[in-house]
């Protein structure tokens, strides 16, 4: 068995500190006010691809904030309630996400030298070093659903008869 693949991205640290956890990745911006439940750390925006999914204790990889200036307040409340993400990696810097990252008080990195959506997948283990602006990604092992020799079925393929 080979060691897991580790990919390192370099960027700009926004909030210092080091944290690691399982990645939760979305290519959609997240709304704070009305988009998350700060009591549970769950995305509640009905049309969002992560609706019903908790970011609590995970490394949130997303483009950034959308909506009103209430974004920072909602993520601040998630921190107060102990359900904030462990860290944040985002691609679009703006005042909402900058303030939100600061009040959430979790390591945050942006302006990465590679596309995080091409490198990081939900389930990967990610270490965010906001002091150095470094994101280390340990790729999750591939699912065992398609074993060599016909031992499994591939998603989307023909069903066995």
Secondary structure by P-SEA (a helix, b strand, c coil): ccccbbbbbbbbbccbbbbbcbbbbbcbbbbccccccccccccccccccccccccccccccccccccccaaaaaaaaaaaacccccccccccccaaaaaaaaaaccbbbcccccccccccccccbbbbccccbbbbbbccccccccccccccccccccccc
